[in-house]
Amino acid sequence: MSGRPESLTSWYADWSGLRVAVLGLSVTGFSVADTLAELGAEVLVVTEDAAPEYEQACR
């Protein structure tokens, strides 16, 4: 990663090493966390309550 979020303008950018916190784990939160993890980012999900299927998929 270049260290500058401004450079992350496409799927093809180097997302590895980016540290991201996703707040909430419903449909949107899960989609964001999953996509960022697939792109190589380090993802931390913070949630009070999650549907079992999302919680299980994040392990």
Secondary structure, 3 states (H helix, E strand, C coil): CCCCHHHCCCCCCCCCCCEEEEECCCHHHHHHHHHHHHCCCEEEEECCCCCHHHHHHCC
